[in-house]
Amino acid sequence: MENAMKIEAELTPGQAQALLANLREQYRISLNELWYDDQYRLIPDGMRHGSILANCPVMAAQKRLIGALSLSLKAVK
């Protein structure tokens, strides 16, 4: 990833779980809104999610952060 940034944060497990739940809900809402948007409606289902992520950097960042938080929470347990 060109010019990638690394971000570190210390969170309690409760904070991490709350943030993860919030990110998942925001991601779900955004994906539902864009899934049937005219811009993506004609893209085949198998390619639509990737197209949305390619055009929506916020959602791409949310997806990466969801993955990182999930992995960190699993490591703590």
Summary of the structure (lengths in Angstrom):
residues: 77
radius of gyration: 14.6
end to end distance: 29.8
largest distance: 42.9
contacts: 154
relative contact order: 0.15
helix: 75%
strand: 0%
